[in-house]
Amino acid sequence: MTLTKAELADLLFEQVGLNKRESKDMVEGFFEEIRTALERGDCVKLSGFGNFQLRDKPQRPGRNPKTGEEIPITARRVVTFHASQKLKSSVEKLSYAGKS
Amino acid sequence: MTKSELIARLAARFPQLVAKDADYAVKMILDAMTDSLSRGDRIEIRGFGSFALNYRPPRMGRNPKSGERVEVAEKHVPHFKAGKELRERVDLAE
């Protein structure tokens, strides 16, 4: 099952004792604070989970795959995520039974 | 921004809560995300992005020190794809 904001909010409601409204706002605030930091150009380091970093990519030549027409891909800033050693080791020993 | 700065910002957003709640909530969210990926489940956060696992098949590697060939077992690695809102906000912010 996919983890979404709704499940995270339920968890805060059940385990942290926040009310429904606060749980929902806390989850929203968590992701919003990370977005705001990245928007400011700050990288975000969550120890034990991973780092969100920013990369500035220069303009490069591209192509419209349909028409073959050459169009430049403009310079842009993108977010990259680097999982911590702890997160990497907890997913790599994932059991293969029933999963591919 | 570090985890403790994130906790401080969240605590400031919710003045009606005790500071410990923000601390506990952040740990809870990160643990739930780690658990979900460890089970092989995806994470999908609208406007932020999704986390999934990529499969790496077994391969023959080399010990860079001794040059000896070693078998590297198959594994999964976490992968993050930024969502539309995050992508746009980060790119426009320059």
N, CA and C atoms of all chains as a GROMACS GRO file, in nm:
protein
  582
    1MET      N    1   0.083  -0.120   0.000
    1MET     CA    2   0.000   0.000   0.000
    1MET      C    3   0.087   0.126   0.000
    2THR      N    4   0.043   0.225  -0.073
    2THR     CA    5   0.121   0.349  -0.084
    2THR      C    6   0.099   0.438   0.038
    3LEU      N    7   0.207   0.493   0.090
    3LEU     CA    8   0.198   0.586   0.203
    3LEU      C    9   0.168   0.727   0.150
    4THR      N   10   0.065   0.791   0.206
    4THR     CA   11   0.028   0.926   0.163
    4THR      C   12   0.015   1.016   0.286
    5LYS      N   13  -0.017   1.145   0.259
    5LYS     CA   14  -0.032   1.240   0.370
    5LYS      C   15  -0.144   1.198   0.465
    6ALA      N   16  -0.250   1.138   0.410
    6ALA     CA   17  -0.363   1.097   0.494
    6ALA      C   18  -0.320   0.994   0.598
    7GLU      N   19  -0.237   0.896   0.556
    7GLU     CA   20  -0.190   0.792   0.650
    7GLU      C   21  -0.097   0.853   0.754
    8LEU      N   22  -0.013   0.947   0.710
    8LEU     CA   23   0.079   1.011   0.805
    8LEU      C   24   0.000   1.090   0.909
    9ALA      N   25  -0.106   1.159   0.865
    9ALA     CA   26  -0.188   1.236   0.959
    9ALA      C   27  -0.258   1.143   1.057
   10ASP      N   28  -0.308   1.029   1.009
   10ASP     CA   29  -0.372   0.931   1.100
   10ASP      C   30  -0.275   0.885   1.208
   11LEU      N   31  -0.151   0.864   1.166
   11LEU     CA   32  -0.048   0.818   1.258
   11LEU      C   33  -0.022   0.921   1.368
   12LEU      N   34  -0.015   1.048   1.330
   12LEU     CA   35   0.008   1.154   1.429
   12LEU      C   36  -0.111   1.164   1.523
   13PHE      N   37  -0.230   1.145   1.469
   13PHE     CA   38  -0.351   1.149   1.551
   13PHE      C   39  -0.349   1.036   1.653
   14GLU      N   40  -0.313   0.915   1.606
   14GLU     CA   41  -0.316   0.799   1.695
   14GLU      C   42  -0.198   0.795   1.792
   15GLN      N   43  -0.079   0.833   1.745
   15GLN     CA   44   0.041   0.810   1.827
   15GLN      C   45   0.092   0.932   1.901
   16VAL      N   46   0.070   1.052   1.843
   16VAL     CA   47   0.127   1.171   1.908
   16VAL      C   48   0.020   1.241   1.992
   17GLY      N   49  -0.107   1.210   1.963
   17GLY     CA   50  -0.214   1.270   2.041
   17GLY      C   51  -0.251   1.410   1.995
   18LEU      N   52  -0.213   1.444   1.871
   18LEU     CA   53  -0.262   1.570   1.815
   18LEU      C   54  -0.408   1.547   1.772
   19ASN      N   55  -0.487   1.654   1.762
   19ASN     CA   56  -0.622   1.632   1.711
   19ASN      C   57  -0.618   1.620   1.559
   20LYS      N   58  -0.730   1.586   1.498
   20LYS     CA   59  -0.732   1.558   1.353
   20LYS      C   60  -0.680   1.675   1.270
   21ARG      N   61  -0.728   1.794   1.306
   21ARG     CA   62  -0.688   1.917   1.235
   21ARG      C   63  -0.538   1.940   1.247
   22GLU      N   64  -0.486   1.932   1.371
   22GLU     CA   65  -0.343   1.954   1.395
   22GLU      C   66  -0.257   1.850   1.323
   23SER      N   67  -0.305   1.726   1.322
   23SER     CA   68  -0.230   1.619   1.256
   23SER      C   69  -0.215   1.648   1.107
   24LYS      N   70  -0.326   1.690   1.046
   24LYS     CA   71  -0.327   1.720   0.904
   24LYS      C   72  -0.234   1.840   0.876
   25ASP      N   73  -0.246   1.945   0.958
   25ASP     CA   74  -0.164   2.065   0.940
   25ASP      C   75  -0.016   2.037   0.964
   26MET      N   76   0.013   1.950   1.060
   26MET     CA   77   0.153   1.917   1.091
   26MET      C   78   0.218   1.847   0.972
   27VAL      N   79   0.147   1.751   0.912
   27VAL     CA   80   0.201   1.679   0.796
   27VAL      C   81   0.221   1.777   0.680
   28GLU      N   82   0.121   1.862   0.657
   28GLU     CA   83   0.131   1.962   0.551
   28GLU      C   84   0.250   2.055   0.578
   29GLY      N   85   0.262   2.099   0.704
   29GLY     CA   86   0.371   2.189   0.744
   29GLY      C   87   0.508   2.126   0.726
   30PHE      N   88   0.518   1.999   0.758
   30PHE     CA   89   0.644   1.926   0.743
   30PHE      C   90   0.695   1.936   0.599
   31PHE      N   91   0.608   1.903   0.503
   31PHE     CA   92   0.653   1.907   0.363
   31PHE      C   93   0.667   2.050   0.312
   32GLU      N   94   0.582   2.140   0.362
   32GLU     CA   95   0.591   2.279   0.320
   32GLU      C   96   0.723   2.343   0.368
   33GLU      N   97   0.766   2.314   0.489
   33GLU     CA   98   0.892   2.370   0.539
   33GLU      C   99   1.010   2.320   0.455
   34ILE      N  100   1.005   2.195   0.413
   34ILE     CA  101   1.113   2.141   0.328
   34ILE      C  102   1.111   2.210   0.192
   35ARG      N  103   0.990   2.226   0.135
   35ARG     CA  104   0.980   2.296   0.006
   35ARG      C  105   1.032   2.439   0.016
   36THR      N  106   0.994   2.509   0.124
   36THR     CA  107   1.036   2.648   0.142
   36THR      C  108   1.188   2.659   0.153
   37ALA      N  109   1.248   2.568   0.229
   37ALA     CA  110   1.394   2.570   0.244
   37ALA      C  111   1.462   2.550   0.108
   38LEU      N  112   1.412   2.454   0.030
   38LEU     CA  113   1.471   2.426  -0.102
   38LEU      C  114   1.449   2.544  -0.196
   39GLU      N  115   1.334   2.606  -0.185
   39GLU     CA  116   1.301   2.721  -0.267
   39GLU      C  117   1.398   2.837  -0.238
   40ARG      N  118   1.436   2.850  -0.110
   40ARG     CA  119   1.533   2.951  -0.068
   40ARG      C  120   1.674   2.919  -0.118
   41GLY      N  121   1.695   2.795  -0.163
   41GLY     CA  122   1.827   2.754  -0.208
   41GLY      C  123   1.905   2.682  -0.100
   42ASP      N  124   1.837   2.648   0.008
   42ASP     CA  125   1.898   2.574   0.120
   42ASP      C  126   1.887   2.425   0.095
   43CYS      N  127   1.990   2.347   0.123
   43CYS     CA  128   1.970   2.203   0.116
   43CYS      C  129   1.913   2.157   0.250
   44VAL      N  130   1.845   2.042   0.250
   44VAL     CA  131   1.778   1.994   0.370
   44VAL      C  132   1.840   1.861   0.411
   45LYS      N  133   1.890   1.857   0.535
   45LYS     CA  134   1.958   1.736   0.583
   45LYS      C  135   1.881   1.674   0.697
   46LEU      N  136   1.822   1.558   0.672
   46LEU     CA  137   1.745   1.491   0.775
   46LEU      C  138   1.823   1.367   0.818
   47SER      N  139   1.894   1.380   0.930
   47SER     CA  140   1.986   1.272   0.968
   47SER      C  141   1.908   1.143   0.990
   48GLY      N  142   1.963   1.033   0.941
   48GLY     CA  143   1.898   0.903   0.951
   48GLY      C  144   1.802   0.875   0.837
   49PHE      N  145   1.769   0.979   0.759
   49PHE     CA  146   1.678   0.959   0.646
   49PHE      C  147   1.748   0.990   0.514
   50GLY      N  148   1.792   1.116   0.498
   50GLY     CA  149   1.864   1.150   0.376
   50GLY      C  150   1.872   1.299   0.357
   51ASN      N  151   1.938   1.341   0.250
   51ASN     CA  152   1.956   1.483   0.218
   51ASN      C  153   1.887   1.519   0.088
   52PHE      N  154   1.821   1.635   0.088
   52PHE     CA  155   1.767   1.691  -0.035
   52PHE      C  156   1.863   1.801  -0.078
   53GLN      N  157   1.918   1.789  -0.197
   53GLN     CA  158   2.014   1.887  -0.245
   53GLN      C  159   1.967   1.952  -0.373
   54LEU      N  160   2.030   2.064  -0.407
   54LEU     CA  161   1.993   2.136  -0.528
   54LEU      C  162   2.107   2.126  -0.627
   55ARG      N  163   2.072   2.111  -0.753
   55ARG     CA  164   2.173   2.105  -0.860
   55ARG      C  165   2.135   2.204  -0.968
   56ASP      N  166   2.230   2.286  -1.009
   56ASP     CA  167   2.205   2.377  -1.119
   56ASP      C  168   2.252   2.312  -1.247
   57LYS      N  169   2.159   2.293  -1.340
   57LYS     CA  170   2.194   2.228  -1.467
   57LYS      C  171   2.205   2.334  -1.576
   58PRO      N  172   2.312   2.332  -1.651
   58PRO     CA  173   2.327   2.428  -1.760
   58PRO      C  174   2.231   2.394  -1.876
   59GLN      N  175   2.212   2.488  -1.965
   59GLN     CA  176   2.131   2.461  -2.084
   59GLN      C  177   2.200   2.353  -2.169
   60ARG      N  178   2.120   2.265  -2.229
   60ARG     CA  179   2.180   2.164  -2.316
   60ARG      C  180   2.089   2.143  -2.435
   61PRO      N  181   2.144   2.093  -2.545
   61PRO     CA  182   2.060   2.073  -2.663
   61PRO      C  183   1.965   1.957  -2.642
   62GLY      N  184   1.844   1.972  -2.688
   62GLY     CA  185   1.746   1.864  -2.678
   62GLY      C  186   1.676   1.848  -2.812
   63ARG      N  187   1.580   1.757  -2.815
   63ARG     CA  188   1.511   1.728  -2.939
   63ARG      C  189   1.368   1.694  -2.907
   64ASN      N  190   1.278   1.739  -2.987
   64ASN     CA  191   1.140   1.694  -2.975
   64ASN      C  192   1.135   1.552  -3.029
   65PRO      N  193   1.107   1.453  -2.942
   65PRO     CA  194   1.116   1.313  -2.987
   65PRO      C  195   1.014   1.281  -3.098
   66LYS      N  196   0.907   1.358  -3.107
   66LYS     CA  197   0.806   1.332  -3.208
   66LYS      C  198   0.848   1.385  -3.345
   67THR      N  199   0.891   1.511  -3.347
   67THR     CA  200   0.920   1.575  -3.476
   67THR      C  201   1.068   1.570  -3.512
   68GLY      N  202   1.154   1.541  -3.412
   68GLY     CA  203   1.298   1.539  -3.439
   68GLY      C  204   1.358   1.678  -3.441
   69GLU      N  205   1.274   1.776  -3.419
   69GLU     CA  206   1.318   1.916  -3.422
   69GLU      C  207   1.410   1.946  -3.303
   70GLU      N  208   1.517   2.019  -3.327
   70GLU     CA  209   1.610   2.053  -3.219
   70GLU      C  210   1.561   2.173  -3.141
   71ILE      N  211   1.550   2.156  -3.009
   71ILE     CA  212   1.514   2.269  -2.923
   71ILE      C  213   1.602   2.265  -2.799
   72PRO      N  214   1.652   2.379  -2.754
   72PRO     CA  215   1.739   2.377  -2.636
   72PRO      C  216   1.658   2.347  -2.510
   73ILE      N  217   1.716   2.268  -2.418
   73ILE     CA  218   1.658   2.247  -2.286
   73ILE      C  219   1.720   2.354  -2.198
   74THR      N  220   1.636   2.443  -2.146
   74THR     CA  221   1.687   2.560  -2.075
   74THR      C  222   1.759   2.522  -1.946
   75ALA      N  223   1.847   2.610  -1.899
   75ALA     CA  224   1.915   2.591  -1.771
   75ALA      C  225   1.810   2.583  -1.661
   76ARG      N  226   1.830   2.495  -1.564
   76ARG     CA  227   1.731   2.481  -1.458
   76ARG      C  228   1.794   2.436  -1.328
   77ARG      N  229   1.719   2.455  -1.221
   77ARG     CA  230   1.763   2.405  -1.090
   77ARG      C  231   1.673   2.289  -1.052
   78VAL      N  232   1.734   2.177  -1.013
   78VAL     CA  233   1.655   2.058  -0.978
   78VAL      C  234   1.692   2.006  -0.838
   79VAL      N  235   1.598   1.932  -0.779
   79VAL     CA  236   1.618   1.873  -0.646
   79VAL      C  237   1.666   1.730  -0.661
   80THR      N  238   1.768   1.692  -0.587
   80THR     CA  239   1.807   1.550  -0.584
   80THR      C  240   1.800   1.501  -0.440
   81PHE      N  241   1.772   1.374  -0.423
   81PHE     CA  242   1.763   1.315  -0.290
   81PHE      C  243   1.872   1.210  -0.276
   82HIS      N  244   1.945   1.216  -0.166
   82HIS     CA  245   2.047   1.115  -0.138
   82HIS      C  246   2.010   1.047  -0.008
   83ALA      N  247   1.974   0.920  -0.016
   83ALA     CA  248   1.933   0.846   0.103
   83ALA      C  249   2.052   0.830   0.198
   84SER      N  250   2.024   0.832   0.327
   84SER     CA  251   2.129   0.810   0.426
   84SER      C  252   2.170   0.663   0.426
   85GLN      N  253   2.285   0.635   0.484
   85GLN     CA  254   2.332   0.498   0.494
   85GLN      C  255   2.228   0.411   0.566
   86LYS      N  256   2.165   0.470   0.668
   86LYS     CA  257   2.066   0.397   0.748
   86LYS      C  258   1.944   0.358   0.662
   87LEU      N  259   1.894   0.454   0.583
   87LEU     CA  260   1.778   0.424   0.496
   87LEU      C  261   1.817   0.321   0.389
   88LYS      N  262   1.937   0.340   0.331
   88LYS     CA  263   1.983   0.244   0.228
   88LYS      C  264   1.990   0.104   0.284
   89SER      N  265   2.047   0.089   0.405
   89SER     CA  266   2.060  -0.048   0.455
   89SER      C  267   1.926  -0.104   0.498
   90SER      N  268   1.830  -0.019   0.539
   90SER     CA  269   1.702  -0.080   0.577
   90SER      C  270   1.619  -0.121   0.455
   91VAL      N  271   1.640  -0.060   0.338
   91VAL     CA  272   1.564  -0.107   0.221
   91VAL      C  273   1.636  -0.216   0.143
   92GLU      N  274   1.768  -0.223   0.154
   92GLU     CA  275   1.835  -0.320   0.066
   92GLU      C  276   1.810  -0.464   0.109
   93LYS      N  277   1.784  -0.484   0.240
   93LYS     CA  278   1.757  -0.620   0.282
   93LYS      C  279   1.608  -0.653   0.278
   94LEU      N  280   1.535  -0.581   0.194
   94LEU     CA  281   1.394  -0.607   0.170
   94LEU      C  282   1.376  -0.754   0.129
   95SER      N  283   1.277  -0.820   0.188
   95SER     CA  284   1.258  -0.961   0.154
   95SER      C  285   1.194  -0.971   0.015
   96TYR      N  286   1.236  -1.068  -0.058
   96TYR     CA  287   1.189  -1.080  -0.197
   96TYR      C  288   1.064  -1.163  -0.209
   97ALA      N  289   1.022  -1.227  -0.099
   97ALA     CA  290   0.902  -1.312  -0.103
   97ALA      C  291   0.782  -1.230  -0.146
   98GLY      N  292   0.722  -1.266  -0.256
   98GLY     CA  293   0.599  -1.201  -0.300
   98GLY      C  294   0.619  -1.065  -0.364
   99LYS      N  295   0.743  -1.020  -0.373
   99LYS     CA  296   0.768  -0.891  -0.439
   99LYS      C  297   0.870  -0.912  -0.550
  100SER      N  298   0.869  -0.822  -0.646
  100SER     CA  299   0.970  -0.838  -0.750
  100SER      C  300   1.077  -0.734  -0.731
  101MET      N  301   1.910   2.336   0.592
  101MET     CA  302   1.821   2.315   0.706
  101MET      C  303   1.840   2.173   0.760
  102THR      N  304   1.859   2.162   0.887
  102THR     CA  305   1.876   2.030   0.949
  102THR      C  306   1.745   1.986   1.014
  103LYS      N  307   1.746   1.862   1.065
  103LYS     CA  308   1.625   1.809   1.128
  103LYS      C  309   1.586   1.896   1.248
  104SER      N  310   1.685   1.941   1.327
  104SER     CA  311   1.648   2.021   1.445
  104SER      C  312   1.594   2.158   1.406
  105GLU      N  313   1.644   2.214   1.295
  105GLU     CA  314   1.588   2.341   1.247
  105GLU      C  315   1.445   2.322   1.195
  106LEU      N  316   1.423   2.211   1.129
  106LEU     CA  317   1.287   2.180   1.081
  106LEU      C  318   1.190   2.168   1.199
  107ILE      N  319   1.235   2.100   1.304
  107ILE     CA  320   1.151   2.083   1.424
  107ILE      C  321   1.121   2.220   1.486
  108ALA      N  322   1.223   2.307   1.492
  108ALA     CA  323   1.204   2.440   1.550
  108ALA      C  324   1.104   2.522   1.468
  109ARG      N  325   1.113   2.513   1.334
  109ARG     CA  326   1.020   2.586   1.248
  109ARG      C  327   0.878   2.537   1.264
  110LEU      N  328   0.862   2.405   1.277
  110LEU     CA  329   0.729   2.350   1.295
  110LEU      C  330   0.672   2.389   1.431
  111ALA      N  331   0.757   2.387   1.532
  111ALA     CA  332   0.712   2.426   1.667
  111ALA      C  333   0.663   2.570   1.663
  112ALA      N  334   0.732   2.657   1.586
  112ALA     CA  335   0.692   2.797   1.575
  112ALA      C  336   0.559   2.813   1.501
  113ARG      N  337   0.532   2.722   1.408
  113ARG     CA  338   0.406   2.724   1.333
  113ARG      C  339   0.286   2.687   1.418
  114PHE      N  340   0.311   2.608   1.523
  114PHE     CA  341   0.203   2.558   1.608
  114PHE      C  342   0.225   2.602   1.752
  115PRO      N  343   0.204   2.731   1.780
  115PRO     CA  344   0.231   2.781   1.914
  115PRO      C  345   0.143   2.717   2.021
  116GLN      N  346   0.029   2.660   1.980
  116GLN     CA  347  -0.061   2.599   2.079
  116GLN      C  348  -0.012   2.462   2.126
  117LEU      N  349   0.086   2.407   2.051
  117LEU     CA  350   0.138   2.274   2.090
  117LEU      C  351   0.266   2.290   2.171
  118VAL      N  352   0.299   2.190   2.250
  118VAL     CA  353   0.427   2.193   2.320
  118VAL      C  354   0.537   2.154   2.220
  119ALA      N  355   0.657   2.209   2.239
  119ALA     CA  356   0.766   2.188   2.144
  119ALA      C  357   0.796   2.041   2.122
  120LYS      N  358   0.773   1.960   2.224
  120LYS     CA  359   0.800   1.817   2.215
  120LYS      C  360   0.712   1.749   2.111
  121ASP      N  361   0.593   1.803   2.088
  121ASP     CA  362   0.502   1.744   1.989
  121ASP      C  363   0.560   1.752   1.848
  122ALA      N  364   0.620   1.866   1.814
  122ALA     CA  365   0.680   1.884   1.681
  122ALA      C  366   0.796   1.786   1.666
  123ASP      N  367   0.875   1.774   1.771
  123ASP     CA  368   0.989   1.683   1.772
  123ASP      C  369   0.942   1.539   1.748
  124TYR      N  370   0.842   1.499   1.823
  124TYR     CA  371   0.788   1.364   1.814
  124TYR      C  372   0.724   1.341   1.676
  125ALA      N  373   0.652   1.442   1.626
  125ALA     CA  374   0.584   1.430   1.498
  125ALA      C  375   0.683   1.409   1.384
  126VAL      N  376   0.793   1.487   1.384
  126VAL     CA  377   0.894   1.474   1.278
  126VAL      C  378   0.956   1.335   1.281
  127LYS      N  379   0.990   1.287   1.401
  127LYS     CA  380   1.048   1.153   1.410
  127LYS      C  381   0.951   1.048   1.362
  128MET      N  382   0.823   1.066   1.399
  128MET     CA  383   0.719   0.972   1.359
  128MET      C  384   0.702   0.967   1.207
  129ILE      N  385   0.700   1.085   1.144
  129ILE     CA  386   0.684   1.092   0.999
  129ILE      C  387   0.802   1.024   0.929
  130LEU      N  388   0.924   1.055   0.973
  130LEU     CA  389   1.042   0.996   0.908
  130LEU      C  390   1.049   0.845   0.930
  131ASP      N  391   1.010   0.799   1.051
  131ASP     CA  392   1.009   0.655   1.077
  131ASP      C  393   0.906   0.586   0.989
  132ALA      N  394   0.788   0.647   0.974
  132ALA     CA  395   0.682   0.586   0.893
  132ALA      C  396   0.727   0.579   0.746
  133MET      N  397   0.800   0.682   0.700
  133MET     CA  398   0.849   0.681   0.562
  133MET      C  399   0.953   0.572   0.543
  134THR      N  400   1.044   0.559   0.640
  134THR     CA  401   1.147   0.454   0.633
  134THR      C  402   1.082   0.316   0.634
  135ASP      N  403   0.984   0.296   0.725
  135ASP     CA  404   0.916   0.166   0.736
  135ASP      C  405   0.846   0.130   0.606
  136SER      N  406   0.780   0.230   0.547
  136SER     CA  407   0.705   0.206   0.424
  136SER      C  408   0.799   0.156   0.314
  137LEU      N  409   0.912   0.226   0.296
  137LEU     CA  410   1.008   0.184   0.193
  137LEU      C  411   1.069   0.048   0.227
  138SER      N  412   1.093   0.022   0.356
  138SER     CA  413   1.152  -0.107   0.395
  138SER      C  414   1.059  -0.223   0.366
  139ARG      N  415   0.929  -0.195   0.366
  139ARG     CA  416   0.832  -0.300   0.330
  139ARG      C  417   0.819  -0.315   0.180
  140GLY      N  418   0.880  -0.222   0.105
  140GLY     CA  419   0.869  -0.227  -0.041
  140GLY      C  420   0.753  -0.141  -0.091
  141ASP      N  421   0.694  -0.061  -0.002
  141ASP     CA  422   0.582   0.025  -0.042
  141ASP      C  423   0.631   0.163  -0.085
  142ARG      N  424   0.560   0.222  -0.180
  142ARG     CA  425   0.592   0.357  -0.226
  142ARG      C  426   0.541   0.462  -0.130
  143ILE      N  427   0.592   0.584  -0.146
  143ILE     CA  428   0.540   0.700  -0.072
  143ILE      C  429   0.503   0.802  -0.177
  144GLU      N  430   0.382   0.857  -0.168
  144GLU     CA  431   0.338   0.956  -0.266
  144GLU      C  432   0.284   1.077  -0.195
  145ILE      N  433   0.353   1.190  -0.205
  145ILE     CA  434   0.309   1.314  -0.141
  145ILE      C  435   0.281   1.416  -0.251
  146ARG      N  436   0.153   1.444  -0.272
  146ARG     CA  437   0.111   1.541  -0.375
  146ARG      C  438   0.182   1.675  -0.360
  147GLY      N  439   0.239   1.724  -0.468
  147GLY     CA  440   0.302   1.855  -0.465
  147GLY      C  441   0.442   1.853  -0.409
  148PHE      N  442   0.483   1.739  -0.354
  148PHE     CA  443   0.618   1.728  -0.300
  148PHE      C  444   0.699   1.630  -0.384
  149GLY      N  445   0.652   1.507  -0.390
  149GLY     CA  446   0.720   1.408  -0.472
  149GLY      C  447   0.689   1.268  -0.428
  150SER      N  448   0.753   1.171  -0.492
  150SER     CA  449   0.730   1.032  -0.454
  150SER      C  450   0.863   0.962  -0.432
  151PHE      N  451   0.858   0.866  -0.340
  151PHE     CA  452   0.974   0.782  -0.312
  151PHE      C  453   0.938   0.640  -0.352
  152ALA      N  454   1.029   0.575  -0.421
  152ALA     CA  455   1.004   0.437  -0.459
  152ALA      C  456   1.139   0.364  -0.451
  153LEU      N  457   1.137   0.234  -0.479
  153LEU     CA  458   1.262   0.159  -0.477
  153LEU      C  459   1.301   0.121  -0.619
  154ASN      N  460   1.429   0.130  -0.647
  154ASN     CA  461   1.480   0.079  -0.774
  154ASN      C  462   1.557  -0.049  -0.747
  155TYR      N  463   1.540  -0.145  -0.836
  155TYR     CA  464   1.606  -0.275  -0.820
  155TYR      C  465   1.744  -0.272  -0.882
  156ARG      N  466   1.841  -0.326  -0.812
  156ARG     CA  467   1.977  -0.343  -0.866
  156ARG      C  468   2.006  -0.493  -0.871
  157PRO      N  469   2.022  -0.550  -0.990
  157PRO     CA  470   2.047  -0.695  -0.999
  157PRO      C  471   2.185  -0.731  -0.942
  158PRO      N  472   2.206  -0.860  -0.909
  158PRO     CA  473   2.337  -0.901  -0.858
  158PRO      C  474   2.444  -0.878  -0.965
  159ARG      N  475   2.564  -0.847  -0.925
  159ARG     CA  476   2.670  -0.824  -1.024
  159ARG      C  477   2.803  -0.866  -0.965
  160MET      N  478   2.900  -0.886  -1.052
  160MET     CA  479   3.035  -0.915  -1.006
  160MET      C  480   3.106  -0.782  -0.990
  161GLY      N  481   3.157  -0.760  -0.871
  161GLY     CA  482   3.231  -0.636  -0.849
  161GLY      C  483   3.375  -0.668  -0.818
  162ARG      N  484   3.448  -0.566  -0.786
  162ARG     CA  485   3.588  -0.587  -0.754
  162ARG      C  486   3.622  -0.514  -0.626
  163ASN      N  487   3.698  -0.577  -0.540
  163ASN     CA  488   3.750  -0.508  -0.424
  163ASN      C  489   3.857  -0.412  -0.474
  164PRO      N  490   3.834  -0.281  -0.461
  164PRO     CA  491   3.927  -0.186  -0.522
  164PRO      C  492   4.068  -0.193  -0.460
  165LYS      N  493   4.077  -0.245  -0.340
  165LYS     CA  494   4.209  -0.254  -0.275
  165LYS      C  495   4.289  -0.372  -0.326
  166SER      N  496   4.225  -0.491  -0.322
  166SER     CA  497   4.300  -0.612  -0.355
  166SER      C  498   4.283  -0.653  -0.502
  167GLY      N  499   4.182  -0.594  -0.571
  167GLY     CA  500   4.157  -0.633  -0.709
  167GLY      C  501   4.082  -0.764  -0.721
  168GLU      N  502   4.049  -0.822  -0.606
  168GLU     CA  503   3.980  -0.950  -0.602
  168GLU      C  504   3.835  -0.937  -0.650
  169ARG      N  505   3.784  -1.033  -0.725
  169ARG     CA  506   3.644  -1.027  -0.770
  169ARG      C  507   3.552  -1.073  -0.659
  170VAL      N  508   3.447  -0.996  -0.635
  170VAL     CA  509   3.350  -1.035  -0.533
  170VAL      C  510   3.209  -1.025  -0.590
  171GLU      N  511   3.122  -1.113  -0.544
  171GLU     CA  512   2.984  -1.108  -0.590
  171GLU      C  513   2.908  -1.005  -0.508
  172VAL      N  514   2.840  -0.912  -0.576
  172VAL     CA  515   2.757  -0.813  -0.506
  172VAL      C  516   2.612  -0.858  -0.522
  173ALA      N  517   2.546  -0.881  -0.409
  173ALA     CA  518   2.410  -0.935  -0.411
  173ALA      C  519   2.311  -0.834  -0.470
  174GLU      N  520   2.196  -0.883  -0.514
  174GLU     CA  521   2.091  -0.794  -0.563
  174GLU      C  522   2.042  -0.708  -0.447
  175LYS      N  523   1.993  -0.590  -0.478
  175LYS     CA  524   1.939  -0.505  -0.372
  175LYS      C  525   1.843  -0.402  -0.429
  176HIS      N  526   1.777  -0.331  -0.338
  176HIS     CA  527   1.692  -0.219  -0.377
  176HIS      C  528   1.753  -0.091  -0.324
  177VAL      N  529   1.741   0.017  -0.400
  177VAL     CA  530   1.789   0.147  -0.353
  177VAL      C  531   1.674   0.248  -0.360
  178PRO      N  532   1.667   0.339  -0.261
  178PRO     CA  533   1.559   0.437  -0.261
  178PRO      C  534   1.577   0.538  -0.375
  179HIS      N  535   1.464   0.580  -0.431
  179HIS     CA  536   1.468   0.679  -0.539
  179HIS      C  537   1.361   0.784  -0.515
  180PHE      N  538   1.397   0.913  -0.530
  180PHE     CA  539   1.301   1.022  -0.511
  180PHE      C  540   1.277   1.094  -0.642
  181LYS      N  541   1.150   1.120  -0.671
  181LYS     CA  542   1.117   1.199  -0.790
  181LYS      C  543   1.037   1.319  -0.741
  182ALA      N  544   1.089   1.439  -0.768
  182ALA     CA  545   1.022   1.560  -0.721
  182ALA      C  546   0.888   1.577  -0.791
  183GLY      N  547   0.788   1.625  -0.719
  183GLY     CA  548   0.656   1.651  -0.775
  183GLY      C  549   0.654   1.785  -0.846
  184LYS      N  550   0.543   1.811  -0.915
  184LYS     CA  551   0.533   1.929  -1.002
  184LYS      C  552   0.554   2.059  -0.923
  185GLU      N  553   0.484   2.074  -0.811
  185GLU     CA  554   0.493   2.199  -0.737
  185GLU      C  555   0.636   2.224  -0.687
  186LEU      N  556   0.699   2.121  -0.630
  186LEU     CA  557   0.836   2.136  -0.580
  186LEU      C  558   0.930   2.171  -0.694
  187ARG      N  559   0.916   2.101  -0.806
  187ARG     CA  560   1.001   2.124  -0.924
  187ARG      C  561   0.990   2.270  -0.969
  188GLU      N  562   0.867   2.317  -0.978
  188GLU     CA  563   0.846   2.453  -1.027
  188GLU      C  564   0.894   2.558  -0.928
  189ARG      N  565   0.866   2.538  -0.800
  189ARG     CA  566   0.906   2.639  -0.701
  189ARG      C  567   1.057   2.652  -0.690
  190VAL      N  568   1.127   2.539  -0.697
  190VAL     CA  569   1.273   2.540  -0.686
  190VAL      C  570   1.337   2.606  -0.808
  191ASP      N  571   1.278   2.579  -0.924
  191ASP     CA  572   1.334   2.629  -1.048
  191ASP      C  573   1.309   2.779  -1.064
  192LEU      N  574   1.191   2.827  -1.021
  192LEU     CA  575   1.157   2.968  -1.034
  192LEU      C  576   1.231   3.055  -0.934
  193ALA      N  577   1.279   2.992  -0.826
  193ALA     CA  578   1.334   3.069  -0.715
  193ALA      C  579   1.470   3.131  -0.742
  194GLU      N  580   1.530   3.100  -0.856
  194GLU     CA  581   1.667   3.147  -0.882
  194GLU      C  582   1.681   3.298  -0.881
   0.00000   0.00000   0.00000
